[in-house]
Amino acid sequence: MVRETVRLATGRTARLPMAVGLVRIDCRQAGAIFWIGPCDEPLLGAEALEALGLALDPSRRRLRPTRPYATRLGGVGRG
């Protein structure tokens, strides 16, 4: 497994295993990079949200669409 040095939200750096996978929220799905390590709560990054066409609405504490989303054809991620 590939390891990469990343800077955490606390400002600390860590060398963590990295993988690529699919993120699915409601009917939207997109590829994303995952760093695998101990955490109190999983985080979803801005790149994954942008790939899904979503943004955080902090006043309502919800995700909101930033653009229409088209399902990719070809059966990727079917299960």
PDB file of N, CA, C and O in Angstrom, chain B, residues numbered from 101:
ATOM      1  N   MET B 101       0.852  -1.179   0.000  1.00  0.00           N
ATOM      2  CA  MET B 101       0.000   0.000   0.000  1.00  0.00           C
ATOM      3  C   MET B 101       0.897   1.241   0.000  1.00  0.00           C
ATOM      4  O   MET B 101       1.925   1.279   0.676  1.00  0.00           O
ATOM      5  N   VAL B 102       0.497   2.233  -0.755  1.00  0.00           N
ATOM      6  CA  VAL B 102       1.238   3.490  -0.855  1.00  0.00           C
ATOM      7  C   VAL B 102       1.015   4.308   0.414  1.00  0.00           C
ATOM      8  O   VAL B 102      -0.106   4.402   0.915  1.00  0.00           O
ATOM      9  N   ARG B 103       2.091   4.896   0.926  1.00  0.00           N
ATOM     10  CA  ARG B 103       1.986   5.800   2.079  1.00  0.00           C
ATOM     11  C   ARG B 103       2.362   7.197   1.627  1.00  0.00           C
ATOM     12  O   ARG B 103       3.215   7.373   0.758  1.00  0.00           O
ATOM     13  N   GLU B 104       1.719   8.186   2.224  1.00  0.00           N
ATOM     14  CA  GLU B 104       1.958   9.571   1.859  1.00  0.00           C
ATOM     15  C   GLU B 104       1.959  10.424   3.121  1.00  0.00           C
ATOM     16  O   GLU B 104       1.202  10.167   4.057  1.00  0.00           O
ATOM     17  N   THR B 105       2.813  11.439   3.138  1.00  0.00           N
ATOM     18  CA  THR B 105       2.833  12.358   4.270  1.00  0.00           C
ATOM     19  C   THR B 105       1.756  13.414   4.058  1.00  0.00           C
ATOM     20  O   THR B 105       1.720  14.076   3.021  1.00  0.00           O
ATOM     21  N   VAL B 106       0.881  13.567   5.046  1.00  0.00           N
ATOM     22  CA  VAL B 106      -0.221  14.530   4.960  1.00  0.00           C
ATOM     23  C   VAL B 106      -0.221  15.420   6.196  1.00  0.00           C
ATOM     24  O   VAL B 106       0.243  15.022   7.264  1.00  0.00           O
ATOM     25  N   ARG B 107      -0.747  16.624   6.035  1.00  0.00           N
ATOM     26  CA  ARG B 107      -0.900  17.538   7.174  1.00  0.00           C
ATOM     27  C   ARG B 107      -2.332  17.418   7.666  1.00  0.00           C
ATOM     28  O   ARG B 107      -3.279  17.606   6.901  1.00  0.00           O
ATOM     29  N   LEU B 108      -2.485  17.105   8.939  1.00  0.00           N
ATOM     30  CA  LEU B 108      -3.804  16.922   9.544  1.00  0.00           C
ATOM     31  C   LEU B 108      -4.411  18.262   9.943  1.00  0.00           C
ATOM     32  O   LEU B 108      -3.709  19.273   9.975  1.00  0.00           O
ATOM     33  N   ALA B 109      -5.691  18.280  10.245  1.00  0.00           N
ATOM     34  CA  ALA B 109      -6.391  19.506  10.638  1.00  0.00           C
ATOM     35  C   ALA B 109      -5.772  20.135  11.882  1.00  0.00           C
ATOM     36  O   ALA B 109      -5.886  21.345  12.081  1.00  0.00           O
ATOM     37  N   THR B 110      -5.121  19.336  12.716  1.00  0.00           N
ATOM     38  CA  THR B 110      -4.471  19.845  13.925  1.00  0.00           C
ATOM     39  C   THR B 110      -3.149  20.546  13.627  1.00  0.00           C
ATOM     40  O   THR B 110      -2.562  21.170  14.512  1.00  0.00           O
ATOM     41  N   GLY B 111      -2.672  20.444  12.368  1.00  0.00           N
ATOM     42  CA  GLY B 111      -1.388  21.017  11.996  1.00  0.00           C
ATOM     43  C   GLY B 111      -0.253  20.005  12.041  1.00  0.00           C
ATOM     44  O   GLY B 111       0.827  20.258  11.508  1.00  0.00           O
ATOM     45  N   ARG B 112      -0.486  18.879  12.662  1.00  0.00           N
ATOM     46  CA  ARG B 112       0.502  17.805  12.763  1.00  0.00           C
ATOM     47  C   ARG B 112       0.615  17.100  11.421  1.00  0.00           C
ATOM     48  O   ARG B 112      -0.352  17.063  10.660  1.00  0.00           O
ATOM     49  N   THR B 113       1.786  16.539  11.119  1.00  0.00           N
ATOM     50  CA  THR B 113       1.930  15.729   9.911  1.00  0.00           C
ATOM     51  C   THR B 113       1.990  14.259  10.301  1.00  0.00           C
ATOM     52  O   THR B 113       2.427  13.907  11.397  1.00  0.00           O
ATOM     53  N   ALA B 114       1.543  13.411   9.381  1.00  0.00           N
ATOM     54  CA  ALA B 114       1.547  11.970   9.616  1.00  0.00           C
ATOM     55  C   ALA B 114       1.780  11.274   8.281  1.00  0.00           C
ATOM     56  O   ALA B 114       1.388  11.783   7.232  1.00  0.00           O
ATOM     57  N   ARG B 115       2.413  10.124   8.325  1.00  0.00           N
ATOM     58  CA  ARG B 115       2.614   9.310   7.122  1.00  0.00           C
ATOM     59  C   ARG B 115       1.552   8.208   7.156  1.00  0.00           C
ATOM     60  O   ARG B 115       1.617   7.298   7.983  1.00  0.00           O
ATOM     61  N   LEU B 116       0.573   8.298   6.250  1.00  0.00           N
ATOM     62  CA  LEU B 116      -0.589   7.417   6.281  1.00  0.00           C
ATOM     63  C   LEU B 116      -0.734   6.635   4.985  1.00  0.00           C
ATOM     64  O   LEU B 116      -0.340   7.111   3.920  1.00  0.00           O
ATOM     65  N   PRO B 117      -1.305   5.423   5.072  1.00  0.00           N
ATOM     66  CA  PRO B 117      -1.620   4.673   3.863  1.00  0.00           C
ATOM     67  C   PRO B 117      -2.686   5.419   3.056  1.00  0.00           C
ATOM     68  O   PRO B 117      -3.582   6.048   3.620  1.00  0.00           O
ATOM     69  N   MET B 118      -2.574   5.338   1.734  1.00  0.00           N
ATOM     70  CA  MET B 118      -3.492   6.021   0.840  1.00  0.00           C
ATOM     71  C   MET B 118      -4.154   4.994  -0.082  1.00  0.00           C
ATOM     72  O   MET B 118      -3.520   4.026  -0.503  1.00  0.00           O
ATOM     73  N   ALA B 119      -5.425   5.213  -0.388  1.00  0.00           N
ATOM     74  CA  ALA B 119      -6.153   4.342  -1.315  1.00  0.00           C
ATOM     75  C   ALA B 119      -7.131   5.195  -2.111  1.00  0.00           C
ATOM     76  O   ALA B 119      -7.450   6.319  -1.723  1.00  0.00           O
ATOM     77  N   VAL B 120      -7.599   4.654  -3.219  1.00  0.00           N
ATOM     78  CA  VAL B 120      -8.612   5.315  -4.046  1.00  0.00           C
ATOM     79  C   VAL B 120      -9.877   4.469  -3.968  1.00  0.00           C
ATOM     80  O   VAL B 120      -9.816   3.241  -4.029  1.00  0.00           O
ATOM     81  N   GLY B 121     -11.017   5.129  -3.833  1.00  0.00           N
ATOM     82  CA  GLY B 121     -12.276   4.406  -3.745  1.00  0.00           C
ATOM     83  C   GLY B 121     -13.427   5.281  -4.185  1.00  0.00           C
ATOM     84  O   GLY B 121     -13.223   6.403  -4.648  1.00  0.00           O
ATOM     85  N   LEU B 122     -14.627   4.773  -4.041  1.00  0.00           N
ATOM     86  CA  LEU B 122     -15.834   5.515  -4.397  1.00  0.00           C
ATOM     87  C   LEU B 122     -16.530   6.033  -3.142  1.00  0.00           C
ATOM     88  O   LEU B 122     -16.618   5.344  -2.126  1.00  0.00           O
ATOM     89  N   VAL B 123     -17.018   7.263  -3.243  1.00  0.00           N
ATOM     90  CA  VAL B 123     -17.838   7.862  -2.190  1.00  0.00           C
ATOM     91  C   VAL B 123     -19.240   7.980  -2.756  1.00  0.00           C
ATOM     92  O   VAL B 123     -19.423   8.438  -3.884  1.00  0.00           O
ATOM     93  N   ARG B 124     -20.226   7.571  -1.979  1.00  0.00           N
ATOM     94  CA  ARG B 124     -21.610   7.672  -2.427  1.00  0.00           C
ATOM     95  C   ARG B 124     -22.410   8.421  -1.374  1.00  0.00           C
ATOM     96  O   ARG B 124     -22.412   8.058  -0.197  1.00  0.00           O
ATOM     97  N   ILE B 125     -23.090   9.473  -1.818  1.00  0.00           N
ATOM     98  CA  ILE B 125     -24.008  10.231  -0.962  1.00  0.00           C
ATOM     99  C   ILE B 125     -25.299  10.367  -1.740  1.00  0.00           C
ATOM    100  O   ILE B 125     -25.325  10.933  -2.833  1.00  0.00           O
ATOM    101  N   ASP B 126     -26.373   9.842  -1.167  1.00  0.00           N
ATOM    102  CA  ASP B 126     -27.670   9.779  -1.846  1.00  0.00           C
ATOM    103  C   ASP B 126     -27.462   9.080  -3.192  1.00  0.00           C
ATOM    104  O   ASP B 126     -26.949   7.962  -3.225  1.00  0.00           O
ATOM    105  N   CYS B 127     -27.841   9.704  -4.278  1.00  0.00           N
ATOM    106  CA  CYS B 127     -27.716   9.076  -5.605  1.00  0.00           C
ATOM    107  C   CYS B 127     -26.448   9.508  -6.325  1.00  0.00           C
ATOM    108  O   CYS B 127     -26.269   9.165  -7.493  1.00  0.00           O
ATOM    109  N   ARG B 128     -25.574  10.241  -5.674  1.00  0.00           N
ATOM    110  CA  ARG B 128     -24.346  10.730  -6.293  1.00  0.00           C
ATOM    111  C   ARG B 128     -23.172   9.862  -5.870  1.00  0.00           C
ATOM    112  O   ARG B 128     -23.092   9.436  -4.717  1.00  0.00           O
ATOM    113  N   GLN B 129     -22.265   9.600  -6.797  1.00  0.00           N
ATOM    114  CA  GLN B 129     -21.046   8.884  -6.431  1.00  0.00           C
ATOM    115  C   GLN B 129     -19.886   9.408  -7.259  1.00  0.00           C
ATOM    116  O   GLN B 129     -20.062   9.824  -8.404  1.00  0.00           O
ATOM    117  N   ALA B 130     -18.693   9.384  -6.664  1.00  0.00           N
ATOM    118  CA  ALA B 130     -17.492   9.874  -7.335  1.00  0.00           C
ATOM    119  C   ALA B 130     -16.276   9.199  -6.724  1.00  0.00           C
ATOM    120  O   ALA B 130     -16.312   8.735  -5.584  1.00  0.00           O
ATOM    121  N   GLY B 131     -15.206   9.150  -7.493  1.00  0.00           N
ATOM    122  CA  GLY B 131     -13.945   8.633  -6.997  1.00  0.00           C
ATOM    123  C   GLY B 131     -13.312   9.624  -6.030  1.00  0.00           C
ATOM    124  O   GLY B 131     -13.471  10.836  -6.178  1.00  0.00           O
ATOM    125  N   ALA B 132     -12.598   9.106  -5.041  1.00  0.00           N
ATOM    126  CA  ALA B 132     -11.943   9.967  -4.049  1.00  0.00           C
ATOM    127  C   ALA B 132     -10.687   9.281  -3.532  1.00  0.00           C
ATOM    128  O   ALA B 132     -10.559   8.058  -3.590  1.00  0.00           O
ATOM    129  N   ILE B 133      -9.769  10.085  -3.030  1.00  0.00           N
ATOM    130  CA  ILE B 133      -8.555   9.578  -2.383  1.00  0.00           C
ATOM    131  C   ILE B 133      -8.834   9.476  -0.888  1.00  0.00           C
ATOM    132  O   ILE B 133      -9.397  10.393  -0.290  1.00  0.00           O
ATOM    133  N   PHE B 134      -8.438   8.359  -0.292  1.00  0.00           N
ATOM    134  CA  PHE B 134      -8.627   8.129   1.145  1.00  0.00           C
ATOM    135  C   PHE B 134      -7.275   7.985   1.817  1.00  0.00           C
ATOM    136  O   PHE B 134      -6.408   7.266   1.320  1.00  0.00           O
ATOM    137  N   TRP B 135      -7.086   8.656   2.935  1.00  0.00           N
ATOM    138  CA  TRP B 135      -5.935   8.419   3.796  1.00  0.00           C
ATOM    139  C   TRP B 135      -6.467   7.654   4.988  1.00  0.00           C
ATOM    140  O   TRP B 135      -7.449   8.060   5.611  1.00  0.00           O
ATOM    141  N   ILE B 136      -5.823   6.554   5.302  1.00  0.00           N
ATOM    142  CA  ILE B 136      -6.347   5.621   6.292  1.00  0.00           C
ATOM    143  C   ILE B 136      -5.537   5.740   7.569  1.00  0.00           C
ATOM    144  O   ILE B 136      -4.340   5.453   7.583  1.00  0.00           O
ATOM    145  N   GLY B 137      -6.192   6.165   8.646  1.00  0.00           N
ATOM    146  CA  GLY B 137      -5.500   6.307   9.917  1.00  0.00           C
ATOM    147  C   GLY B 137      -6.498   6.521  11.041  1.00  0.00           C
ATOM    148  O   GLY B 137      -7.698   6.651  10.798  1.00  0.00           O
ATOM    149  N   PRO B 138      -6.005   6.556  12.262  1.00  0.00           N
ATOM    150  CA  PRO B 138      -6.902   6.753  13.407  1.00  0.00           C
ATOM    151  C   PRO B 138      -7.482   8.169  13.397  1.00  0.00           C
ATOM    152  O   PRO B 138      -6.776   9.143  13.136  1.00  0.00           O
ATOM    153  N   CYS B 139      -8.772   8.259  13.684  1.00  0.00           N
ATOM    154  CA  CYS B 139      -9.409   9.577  13.777  1.00  0.00           C
ATOM    155  C   CYS B 139     -10.625   9.475  14.689  1.00  0.00           C
ATOM    156  O   CYS B 139     -11.233   8.413  14.829  1.00  0.00           O
ATOM    157  N   ASP B 140     -10.962  10.598  15.301  1.00  0.00           N
ATOM    158  CA  ASP B 140     -12.140  10.638  16.167  1.00  0.00           C
ATOM    159  C   ASP B 140     -13.419  10.578  15.343  1.00  0.00           C
ATOM    160  O   ASP B 140     -14.409   9.970  15.751  1.00  0.00           O
ATOM    161  N   GLU B 141     -13.384  11.217  14.179  1.00  0.00           N
ATOM    162  CA  GLU B 141     -14.564  11.271  13.318  1.00  0.00           C
ATOM    163  C   GLU B 141     -14.089  11.361  11.868  1.00  0.00           C
ATOM    164  O   GLU B 141     -13.247  12.201  11.552  1.00  0.00           O
ATOM    165  N   PRO B 142     -14.613  10.515  10.982  1.00  0.00           N
ATOM    166  CA  PRO B 142     -14.193  10.575   9.577  1.00  0.00           C
ATOM    167  C   PRO B 142     -14.498  11.947   8.965  1.00  0.00           C
ATOM    168  O   PRO B 142     -15.485  12.589   9.324  1.00  0.00           O
ATOM    169  N   LEU B 143     -13.649  12.383   8.048  1.00  0.00           N
ATOM    170  CA  LEU B 143     -13.817  13.671   7.383  1.00  0.00           C
ATOM    171  C   LEU B 143     -13.991  13.458   5.892  1.00  0.00           C
ATOM    172  O   LEU B 143     -13.371  12.567   5.311  1.00  0.00           O
ATOM    173  N   LEU B 144     -14.820  14.261   5.279  1.00  0.00           N
ATOM    174  CA  LEU B 144     -14.985  14.251   3.832  1.00  0.00           C
ATOM    175  C   LEU B 144     -14.420  15.564   3.326  1.00  0.00           C
ATOM    176  O   LEU B 144     -14.876  16.635   3.728  1.00  0.00           O
ATOM    177  N   GLY B 145     -13.427  15.492   2.445  1.00  0.00           N
ATOM    178  CA  GLY B 145     -12.723  16.675   1.984  1.00  0.00           C
ATOM    179  C   GLY B 145     -13.443  17.441   0.887  1.00  0.00           C
ATOM    180  O   GLY B 145     -14.416  16.967   0.301  1.00  0.00           O
ATOM    181  N   ALA B 146     -12.935  18.638   0.628  1.00  0.00           N
ATOM    182  CA  ALA B 146     -13.515  19.524  -0.378  1.00  0.00           C
ATOM    183  C   ALA B 146     -13.446  18.911  -1.771  1.00  0.00           C
ATOM    184  O   ALA B 146     -14.377  19.077  -2.559  1.00  0.00           O
ATOM    185  N   GLU B 147     -12.355  18.201  -2.093  1.00  0.00           N
ATOM    186  CA  GLU B 147     -12.231  17.600  -3.425  1.00  0.00           C
ATOM    187  C   GLU B 147     -13.327  16.565  -3.670  1.00  0.00           C
ATOM    188  O   GLU B 147     -13.899  16.513  -4.759  1.00  0.00           O
ATOM    189  N   ALA B 148     -13.619  15.747  -2.672  1.00  0.00           N
ATOM    190  CA  ALA B 148     -14.679  14.742  -2.813  1.00  0.00           C
ATOM    191  C   ALA B 148     -16.035  15.424  -2.971  1.00  0.00           C
ATOM    192  O   ALA B 148     -16.844  15.014  -3.803  1.00  0.00           O
ATOM    193  N   LEU B 149     -16.283  16.461  -2.174  1.00  0.00           N
ATOM    194  CA  LEU B 149     -17.555  17.184  -2.290  1.00  0.00           C
ATOM    195  C   LEU B 149     -17.704  17.821  -3.671  1.00  0.00           C
ATOM    196  O   LEU B 149     -18.778  17.777  -4.269  1.00  0.00           O
ATOM    197  N   GLU B 150     -16.612  18.415  -4.174  1.00  0.00           N
ATOM    198  CA  GLU B 150     -16.664  19.034  -5.504  1.00  0.00           C
ATOM    199  C   GLU B 150     -16.933  17.986  -6.581  1.00  0.00           C
ATOM    200  O   GLU B 150     -17.704  18.234  -7.508  1.00  0.00           O
ATOM    201  N   ALA B 151     -16.306  16.823  -6.464  1.00  0.00           N
ATOM    202  CA  ALA B 151     -16.529  15.756  -7.447  1.00  0.00           C
ATOM    203  C   ALA B 151     -17.982  15.294  -7.425  1.00  0.00           C
ATOM    204  O   ALA B 151     -18.523  14.906  -8.460  1.00  0.00           O
ATOM    205  N   LEU B 152     -18.611  15.331  -6.266  1.00  0.00           N
ATOM    206  CA  LEU B 152     -20.014  14.938  -6.121  1.00  0.00           C
ATOM    207  C   LEU B 152     -20.976  16.064  -6.506  1.00  0.00           C
ATOM    208  O   LEU B 152     -22.183  15.842  -6.599  1.00  0.00           O
ATOM    209  N   GLY B 153     -20.446  17.277  -6.732  1.00  0.00           N
ATOM    210  CA  GLY B 153     -21.311  18.416  -7.030  1.00  0.00           C
ATOM    211  C   GLY B 153     -22.061  18.890  -5.811  1.00  0.00           C
ATOM    212  O   GLY B 153     -23.212  19.314  -5.909  1.00  0.00           O
ATOM    213  N   LEU B 154     -21.402  18.819  -4.639  1.00  0.00           N
ATOM    214  CA  LEU B 154     -22.030  19.224  -3.377  1.00  0.00           C
ATOM    215  C   LEU B 154     -21.170  20.265  -2.661  1.00  0.00           C
ATOM    216  O   LEU B 154     -19.961  20.341  -2.883  1.00  0.00           O
ATOM    217  N   ALA B 155     -21.797  21.056  -1.811  1.00  0.00           N
ATOM    218  CA  ALA B 155     -21.094  22.019  -0.955  1.00  0.00           C
ATOM    219  C   ALA B 155     -21.780  22.039   0.405  1.00  0.00           C
ATOM    220  O   ALA B 155     -22.954  21.689   0.528  1.00  0.00           O
ATOM    221  N   LEU B 156     -21.044  22.447   1.404  1.00  0.00           N
ATOM    222  CA  LEU B 156     -21.580  22.541   2.756  1.00  0.00           C
ATOM    223  C   LEU B 156     -22.346  23.845   2.918  1.00  0.00           C
ATOM    224  O   LEU B 156     -21.852  24.908   2.542  1.00  0.00           O
ATOM    225  N   ASP B 157     -23.548  23.769   3.475  1.00  0.00           N
ATOM    226  CA  ASP B 157     -24.336  24.936   3.851  1.00  0.00           C
ATOM    227  C   ASP B 157     -24.253  25.018   5.371  1.00  0.00           C
ATOM    228  O   ASP B 157     -25.042  24.374   6.064  1.00  0.00           O
ATOM    229  N   PRO B 158     -23.299  25.808   5.910  1.00  0.00           N
ATOM    230  CA  PRO B 158     -23.078  25.812   7.359  1.00  0.00           C
ATOM    231  C   PRO B 158     -24.250  26.350   8.174  1.00  0.00           C
ATOM    232  O   PRO B 158     -24.436  25.931   9.317  1.00  0.00           O
ATOM    233  N   SER B 159     -25.046  27.265   7.622  1.00  0.00           N
ATOM    234  CA  SER B 159     -26.165  27.808   8.390  1.00  0.00           C
ATOM    235  C   SER B 159     -27.248  26.757   8.625  1.00  0.00           C
ATOM    236  O   SER B 159     -27.909  26.768   9.663  1.00  0.00           O
ATOM    237  N   ARG B 160     -27.431  25.856   7.672  1.00  0.00           N
ATOM    238  CA  ARG B 160     -28.435  24.791   7.815  1.00  0.00           C
ATOM    239  C   ARG B 160     -27.823  23.457   8.211  1.00  0.00           C
ATOM    240  O   ARG B 160     -28.537  22.491   8.480  1.00  0.00           O
ATOM    241  N   ARG B 161     -26.471  23.410   8.245  1.00  0.00           N
ATOM    242  CA  ARG B 161     -25.742  22.185   8.575  1.00  0.00           C
ATOM    243  C   ARG B 161     -26.147  21.032   7.654  1.00  0.00           C
ATOM    244  O   ARG B 161     -26.440  19.923   8.099  1.00  0.00           O
ATOM    245  N   ARG B 162     -26.151  21.337   6.352  1.00  0.00           N
ATOM    246  CA  ARG B 162     -26.519  20.359   5.323  1.00  0.00           C
ATOM    247  C   ARG B 162     -25.613  20.499   4.117  1.00  0.00           C
ATOM    248  O   ARG B 162     -24.907  21.494   3.953  1.00  0.00           O
ATOM    249  N   LEU B 163     -25.652  19.468   3.271  1.00  0.00           N
ATOM    250  CA  LEU B 163     -25.001  19.550   1.979  1.00  0.00           C
ATOM    251  C   LEU B 163     -26.015  20.056   0.971  1.00  0.00           C
ATOM    252  O   LEU B 163     -27.186  19.679   1.011  1.00  0.00           O
ATOM    253  N   ARG B 164     -25.557  20.918   0.059  1.00  0.00           N
ATOM    254  CA  ARG B 164     -26.453  21.409  -0.993  1.00  0.00           C
ATOM    255  C   ARG B 164     -25.799  21.183  -2.347  1.00  0.00           C
ATOM    256  O   ARG B 164     -24.577  21.269  -2.464  1.00  0.00           O
ATOM    257  N   PRO B 165     -26.592  20.895  -3.369  1.00  0.00           N
ATOM    258  CA  PRO B 165     -26.050  20.698  -4.719  1.00  0.00           C
ATOM    259  C   PRO B 165     -25.478  22.000  -5.257  1.00  0.00           C
ATOM    260  O   PRO B 165     -26.062  23.067  -5.064  1.00  0.00           O
ATOM    261  N   THR B 166     -24.339  21.915  -5.931  1.00  0.00           N
ATOM    262  CA  THR B 166     -23.745  23.083  -6.576  1.00  0.00           C
ATOM    263  C   THR B 166     -23.978  23.059  -8.069  1.00  0.00           C
ATOM    264  O   THR B 166     -23.801  24.071  -8.748  1.00  0.00           O
ATOM    265  N   ARG B 167     -24.372  21.914  -8.582  1.00  0.00           N
ATOM    266  CA  ARG B 167     -24.631  21.748 -10.016  1.00  0.00           C
ATOM    267  C   ARG B 167     -25.472  20.499 -10.208  1.00  0.00           C
ATOM    268  O   ARG B 167     -25.544  19.658  -9.313  1.00  0.00           O
ATOM    269  N   PRO B 168     -26.105  20.369 -11.360  1.00  0.00           N
ATOM    270  CA  PRO B 168     -26.825  19.124 -11.649  1.00  0.00           C
ATOM    271  C   PRO B 168     -25.840  17.959 -11.668  1.00  0.00           C
ATOM    272  O   PRO B 168     -24.664  18.139 -11.982  1.00  0.00           O
ATOM    273  N   TYR B 169     -26.306  16.808 -11.343  1.00  0.00           N
ATOM    274  CA  TYR B 169     -25.460  15.614 -11.302  1.00  0.00           C
ATOM    275  C   TYR B 169     -25.995  14.585 -12.275  1.00  0.00           C
ATOM    276  O   TYR B 169     -27.181  14.258 -12.247  1.00  0.00           O
ATOM    277  N   ALA B 170     -25.126  14.069 -13.139  1.00  0.00           N
ATOM    278  CA  ALA B 170     -25.506  13.021 -14.086  1.00  0.00           C
ATOM    279  C   ALA B 170     -24.874  11.718 -13.642  1.00  0.00           C
ATOM    280  O   ALA B 170     -23.672  11.670 -13.381  1.00  0.00           O
ATOM    281  N   THR B 171     -25.656  10.671 -13.555  1.00  0.00           N
ATOM    282  CA  THR B 171     -25.136   9.356 -13.182  1.00  0.00           C
ATOM    283  C   THR B 171     -24.238   8.847 -14.292  1.00  0.00           C
ATOM    284  O   THR B 171     -24.600   8.911 -15.467  1.00  0.00           O
ATOM    285  N   ARG B 172     -23.073   8.344 -13.926  1.00  0.00           N
ATOM    286  CA  ARG B 172     -22.142   7.789 -14.903  1.00  0.00           C
ATOM    287  C   ARG B 172     -22.621   6.422 -15.330  1.00  0.00           C
ATOM    288  O   ARG B 172     -22.934   5.581 -14.487  1.00  0.00           O
ATOM    289  N   LEU B 173     -22.683   6.191 -16.617  1.00  0.00           N
ATOM    290  CA  LEU B 173     -23.112   4.897 -17.139  1.00  0.00           C
ATOM    291  C   LEU B 173     -21.955   3.915 -17.125  1.00  0.00           C
ATOM    292  O   LEU B 173     -20.792   4.317 -17.108  1.00  0.00           O
ATOM    293  N   GLY B 174     -22.270   2.643 -17.133  1.00  0.00           N
ATOM    294  CA  GLY B 174     -21.224   1.639 -17.224  1.00  0.00           C
ATOM    295  C   GLY B 174     -21.179   0.704 -16.038  1.00  0.00           C
ATOM    296  O   GLY B 174     -20.388  -0.239 -16.037  1.00  0.00           O
ATOM    297  N   GLY B 175     -22.001   0.932 -15.029  1.00  0.00           N
ATOM    298  CA  GLY B 175     -22.096   0.009 -13.920  1.00  0.00           C
ATOM    299  C   GLY B 175     -20.983   0.103 -12.905  1.00  0.00           C
ATOM    300  O   GLY B 175     -20.822  -0.820 -12.106  1.00  0.00           O
ATOM    301  N   VAL B 176     -20.199   1.177 -12.894  1.00  0.00           N
ATOM    302  CA  VAL B 176     -19.126   1.308 -11.905  1.00  0.00           C
ATOM    303  C   VAL B 176     -19.758   1.420 -10.527  1.00  0.00           C
ATOM    304  O   VAL B 176     -20.662   2.228 -10.314  1.00  0.00           O
ATOM    305  N   GLY B 177     -19.282   0.614  -9.601  1.00  0.00           N
ATOM    306  CA  GLY B 177     -19.770   0.666  -8.227  1.00  0.00           C
ATOM    307  C   GLY B 177     -21.069  -0.074  -7.979  1.00  0.00           C
ATOM    308  O   GLY B 177     -21.631   0.017  -6.888  1.00  0.00           O
ATOM    309  N   ARG B 178     -21.549  -0.794  -8.956  1.00  0.00           N
ATOM    310  CA  ARG B 178     -22.782  -1.563  -8.720  1.00  0.00           C
ATOM    311  C   ARG B 178     -22.529  -2.654  -7.711  1.00  0.00           C
ATOM    312  O   ARG B 178     -21.461  -3.266  -7.709  1.00  0.00           O
ATOM    313  N   GLY B 179     -23.488  -2.906  -6.859  1.00  0.00           N
ATOM    314  CA  GLY B 179     -23.267  -3.961  -5.891  1.00  0.00           C
ATOM    315  C   GLY B 179     -24.488  -4.478  -5.255  1.00  0.00           C
ATOM    316  O   GLY B 179     -24.414  -5.377  -4.417  1.00  0.00           O
TER     317      GLY B 179
END
